[in-house]
Amino acid sequence: MFFTNLRRITKTGILNYKRNGWLSTATVLVMILMLFVIGNLVFTGALASVILSSFESKVDISVYFLPDAPENSIISIKKELETLPDVRDINYISREAALELFRNRHKGNQLIAAALEEIGENPLQASLNIRAKDPSRYAAISEFLLQKNYREIDKINYFENQQVIERMGAIFKTLRGAGTFLAFFLAFIAVLVTFNTIRLAIYTMREEIGIMRLVGASRWFIRGPFIVSGILYGATSALITLMIFFPLIWLISPRLALLVPEFNIFQYFLDNLIVFAVLMFGGGIVIGVLSSWIAIRRYLQV
Amino acid sequence: MIFFDNVSKIYNHHSVALKNVNLRVNPKEFVFIVGSSGAGKTTLLKLLIREETPTDGKIFLDGIEVTDIGIGEMHKVRRRIGTVFQDYKLLPTKTAYENIAFVMEAAGRADAEIEEDVPEVLELVGLSDKRDNFPHQLSGGEKQRVAIARALVNRPDVILADEATGDLDPINTLEIVKLLQKINELGTTIVLATHNKEIVNSADRRVIVLDKGEIISDKEKGKYLLI
């Protein structure tokens, strides 16, 4: 009995989906739109977070040491700093390395090469470049350095850049917050539009639903096919959305790489294809089923 | 057995559909319910299948209190009653065959049974050649016959028919009434609400007369009294 009903419900659901061609097409199109918006939000989110973290990684504190500071005490300061929980990584640049970098940067500039020759000794300072896990923690790190009051330290550039760093930190926070909010808001609207479309589709069938009740159909026997149609709407639109995203991202990828070289969106898409497909199919089916379920409830009260 | 225990249905102060109706219909009876339009015939039938609930009173079908069952159980009562609705209530997206098969599927009947019974009732109402037509491709009388076939097919204990012959020509009307009488002889209770004087008078069965929501006459082997 249960399996007979399940088979009949599935069959009717598929048949309704096919017979109400226009209605199904319209619903699927709206759902594609919804999934497309949600999909775009995922990619924009990933892109934004890559851009933001690349910005964040460019913010750092440089600690410059006096020319006579011995290397082993710099290394021990570095080790001590590395024990702080806020510190992500520290890059030690010795005087020699600094000179090398400087030379490389100004390769071909005869004047600078000549000036260095003139000075004779290495005029550059050894430094530690400290990056924090969170831009708002730079203040704490520099505070720590100040309190320790190492005599090898010449200057800490945090205080010079303090305002810029703090402002950047605040902007990153706001951007992430606003982005998340906007994403949820757009997704909410998309879901609402889909829900209304399905509600309208069921509204047009309200009389039939009433008739089915009056001739002795149980609520499940009536609700079932609509749930099946909801699953079909979700699955079809997820499949089509994925088929749209594939060439679209492939086309966008090289153009986007020019703007944001750190982010290969096509690779990101391929790496997360399973998660993305689960999100599309899961989202589509859950919303299709839930909308049908809620929309049909009131017409079953006969 | 159908039992109406002091049932009233009041829509508002100006519109009383039924007033203190007490009615008992025994199993295997054939009952006509007559009365001018607005007398409450349709309301009476609607209350029995719980399409509407009474304002007052209780209704029983074979000992089950119809007025007390929950929404999740209503279909069980409705499956015991075959209803021919005044406006047919066919499913517009299903063919004649599928409309009839639907009530069997909903009742959980086996496929083999459905494949055997549906063509049989279609033949009984003379619509074998229209089995694949959708309701909008059928005439009024044909739709009515599909509705009758649908009411019969589950072999219910009771058949309710609301103006079931209203859209039929005299020959077809006679056929349908004969059909209902035959079904009645096989043991099904029939409640037939109608305007049709001839069929009431020629049938020689119990006649209940409703007027303004009240039963004004209930006679075995009655006649259509109203002009």
Interface residues (C-beta under 8 A of the other chain):
Chain A: M1 T4 N5 R8 N16 R19 N20 E208 I211 M212 R213 L214 V215 G216 A217 S218 R219 F221 L300 Q301 V302
Chain B: I49 E51 I71 G72 M74 H75 R78 R79 T83 F85 K89 L90 L91 P92 T93 F102 V103 E105 A106 A107 G108 A110 D111 R150 N154
